């Protein structure tokens, strides 16, 4: 088993599930536990300027070993795992020389990872897969990225004959809840450009992502005894149902792909007196993004006209924007990533991120940061898996990028 895989298995044992409700940074203690573990590891490896900030961010340096001026490059990954699924007691399973058939993750609960539901599995025939045991997520998002960057850093420290400029490493908390860049110190980081190792399947390279907003909808009702409710009761849950039904039925995640955006209902909590709806809004294009936000406000007006002012309140909050406009002026950083992959024998798959990444916000903070594959599939759930060969190739891509920028 390679060093990067051993490191990955060590990291996934730490439960770093983030929590959007705590109001702290990092949002959970497990993230700080992993951060302290990695800090000690980086110091033992021999990196310079290893810092753990008050907010749980890690910064470290591999000093330049050449006497010419070259760009300072950064590599970034996040330490938290998704709140969508348990990250406690992760028990990875190995499937060597995968034969293309069904993989029983958990016989007791009849949980099977099958190419019938996940046809991309067939692309991994003959590879070694790391899966879950069917009760938790795996954590390749983004502990594979962490392991890849630390392993590449160790290799460079142990091989000083490899010439390179200054390299900066940054590990963030709470990316999964949209707060990974909240306290990232771009000035302290001091890189000219960076790459997040946070993509999925081998070859993924992304410099476009959704524009993103969150929406909280509050609907007020009036509760009276149902026996005498005629012309008096206002059932907020039924108005919520009207609200949902007024949304475009085709613009939902399960019916969209590629560059198509959506409005996704994420949660419903209600009683007669008051109901709360949660939405996320996603679109690659500014006009479509604004149209989706406006649609929610139009429904708010429509229902308030029908039921009375103040019945429905829509609160919108922009979360992040499409990094494309910040990357296009420096497209050489994407071209260099393509070259690094091709040198490693990896076919680049340049595609938009149907989601977000720390790199999106960092790009708007002055640090252009496209996203490179970390090697996992089916993130955020019990069907998550990663190929050993993909994780190992990601390390090679990092080292190739270092070589490219040294020249």
TACOR-V175941 format. One record per residue. N is the residue number from 0. RES is the residue in one small letter. OMEGA is omega as a letter, one per 40 degrees, with the letter a starting at -180 (999 if undefined). Layout:
{{N | RES | OMEGA} {N | RES | OMEGA}}
This chain:
{{0 | x | a} {1 | x | a} {2 | x | a} {3 | x | i} {4 | x | i} {5 | x | a} {6 | x | i} {7 | x | a} {8 | x | i} {9 | x | a} {10 | x | a} {11 | x | i} {12 | x | i} {13 | x | a} {14 | x | a} {15 | x | i} {16 | x | i} {17 | x | a} {18 | x | a} {19 | x | a} {20 | x | a} {21 | x | a} {22 | x | i} {23 | x | i} {24 | x | e} {25 | x | a} {26 | x | a} {27 | x | a} {28 | x | a} {29 | x | i} {30 | x | i} {31 | x | i} {32 | x | i} {33 | x | i} {34 | x | a} {35 | x | i} {36 | x | a} {37 | x | i} {38 | x | i} {39 | x | i} {40 | x | a} {41 | x | i} {42 | x | i} {43 | x | i} {44 | x | i} {45 | x | i} {46 | x | i} {47 | x | i} {48 | x | i} {49 | x | a} {50 | x | i} {51 | x | a} {52 | x | i} {53 | x | i} {54 | x | i} {55 | x | i} {56 | x | i} {57 | x | i} {58 | x | i} {59 | x | a} {60 | x | i} {61 | x | a} {62 | x | i} {63 | x | i} {64 | x | i} {65 | x | a} {66 | x | i} {67 | x | a} {68 | x | i} {69 | x | a} {70 | x | i} {71 | x | a} {72 | x | i} {73 | x | i} {74 | x | a} {75 | x | i} {76 | x | a} {77 | x | a} {78 | x | a} {79 | x | i} {80 | x | a} {81 | x | i} {82 | x | a} {83 | x | a} {84 | x | a} {85 | x | i} {86 | x | a} {87 | x | a} {88 | x | i} {89 | x | a} {90 | x | a} {91 | x | i} {92 | x | a} {93 | x | i} {94 | x | a} {95 | x | i} {96 | x | a} {97 | x | a} {98 | x | i} {99 | x | a} {100 | x | i} {101 | x | i} {102 | x | i} {103 | x | i} {104 | x | a} {105 | x | a} {106 | x | a} {107 | x | a} {108 | x | i} {109 | x | i} {110 | x | a} {111 | x | i} {112 | x | a} {113 | x | i} {114 | x | i} {115 | x | i} {116 | x | a} {117 | x | a} {118 | x | i} {119 | x | i} {120 | x | a} {121 | x | i} {122 | x | a} {123 | x | i} {124 | x | a} {125 | x | i} {126 | x | i} {127 | x | a} {128 | x | i} {129 | x | a} {130 | x | i} {131 | x | i} {132 | x | i} {133 | x | a} {134 | x | a} {135 | x | i} {136 | x | i} {137 | x | a} {138 | x | i} {139 | x | i} {140 | x | e} {141 | x | a} {142 | x | i} {143 | x | i} {144 | x | i} {145 | x | a} {146 | x | a} {147 | x | a} {148 | x | a} {149 | x | i} {150 | x | i} {151 | x | i} {152 | x | i} {153 | x | i} {154 | x | a} {155 | x | i} {156 | x | a} {157 | x | a} {158 | x | a} {159 | x | i} {160 | x | i} {161 | x | a} {162 | x | a} {163 | x | i} {164 | x | i} {165 | x | a} {166 | x | i} {167 | x | i} {168 | x | i} {169 | x | i} {170 | x | a} {171 | x | i} {172 | x | i} {173 | x | i} {174 | x | a} {175 | x | i} {176 | x | i} {177 | x | a} {178 | x | a} {179 | x | a} {180 | x | a} {181 | x | a} {182 | x | i} {183 | x | a} {184 | x | a} {185 | x | a} {186 | x | i} {187 | x | a} {188 | x | i} {189 | x | i} {190 | x | i} {191 | x | a} {192 | x | a} {193 | x | i} {194 | x | i} {195 | x | i} {196 | x | a} {197 | x | i} {198 | x | a} {199 | x | a} {200 | x | a} {201 | x | i} {202 | x | a} {203 | x | i} {204 | x | a} {205 | x | i} {206 | x | i} {207 | x | i} {208 | x | i} {209 | x | i} {210 | x | a} {211 | x | i} {212 | x | i} {213 | x | i} {214 | x | i} {215 | x | a} {216 | x | i} {217 | x | a} {218 | x | a} {219 | x | i} {220 | x | i} {221 | x | a} {222 | x | i} {223 | x | i} {224 | x | a} {225 | x | i} {226 | x | i} {227 | x | a} {228 | x | a} {229 | x | a} {230 | x | a} {231 | x | a} {232 | x | i} {233 | x | a} {234 | x | a} {235 | x | i} {236 | x | i} {237 | x | i} {238 | x | i} {239 | x | i} {240 | x | i} {241 | x | a} {242 | x | a} {243 | x | a} {244 | x | i} {245 | x | i} {246 | x | i} {247 | x | a} {248 | x | a} {249 | x | a} {250 | x | i} {251 | x | a} {252 | x | a} {253 | x | a} {254 | x | a} {255 | x | i} {256 | x | i} {257 | x | a} {258 | x | a} {259 | x | i} {260 | x | a} {261 | x | i} {262 | x | a} {263 | x | i} {264 | x | a} {265 | x | a} {266 | x | i} {267 | x | i} {268 | x | a} {269 | x | i} {270 | x | a} {271 | x | a} {272 | x | a} {273 | x | i} {274 | x | i} {275 | x | i} {276 | x | i} {277 | x | i} {278 | x | i} {279 | x | a} {280 | x | a} {281 | x | i} {282 | x | a} {283 | x | a} {284 | x | a} {285 | x | a} {286 | x | i} {287 | x | i} {288 | x | a} {289 | x | i} {290 | x | a} {291 | x | i} {292 | x | a} {293 | x | i} {294 | x | i} {295 | x | i} {296 | x | i} {297 | x | i} {298 | x | i} {299 | x | a} {300 | x | a} {301 | x | a} {302 | x | i} {303 | x | i} {304 | x | a} {305 | x | a} {306 | x | i} {307 | x | a} {308 | x | i} {309 | x | i} {310 | x | a} {311 | x | i} {312 | x | i} {313 | x | i} {314 | x | a} {315 | x | i} {316 | x | i} {317 | x | a} {318 | x | i} {319 | x | a} {320 | x | i} {321 | x | a} {322 | x | a} {323 | x | a} {324 | x | i} {325 | x | a} {326 | x | a} {327 | x | i} {328 | x | i} {329 | x | a} {330 | x | i} {331 | x | a} {332 | x | i} {333 | x | i} {334 | x | i} {335 | x | i} {336 | x | i} {337 | x | i} {338 | x | a} {339 | x | i} {340 | x | a} {341 | x | i} {342 | x | i} {343 | x | a} {344 | x | a} {345 | x | i} {346 | x | i} {347 | x | i} {348 | x | a} {349 | x | a} {350 | x | i} {351 | x | i} {352 | x | i} {353 | x | a} {354 | x | a} {355 | x | i} {356 | x | i} {357 | x | a} {358 | x | i} {359 | x | a} {360 | x | a} {361 | x | i} {362 | x | i} {363 | x | i} {364 | x | i} {365 | x | a} {366 | x | a} {367 | x | a} {368 | x | i} {369 | x | a} {370 | x | a} {371 | x | a} {372 | x | i} {373 | x | i} {374 | x | a} {375 | x | i} {376 | x | i} {377 | x | a} {378 | x | i} {379 | x | a} {380 | x | a} {381 | x | i} {382 | x | i} {383 | x | i} {384 | x | i} {385 | x | i} {386 | x | i} {387 | x | a} {388 | x | i} {389 | x | i} {390 | x | i} {391 | x | i} {392 | x | i} {393 | x | i} {394 | x | i} {395 | x | i} {396 | x | i} {397 | x | a} {398 | x | i} {399 | x | i} {400 | x | i} {401 | x | i} {402 | x | a} {403 | x | a} {404 | x | i} {405 | x | a} {406 | x | 999}}
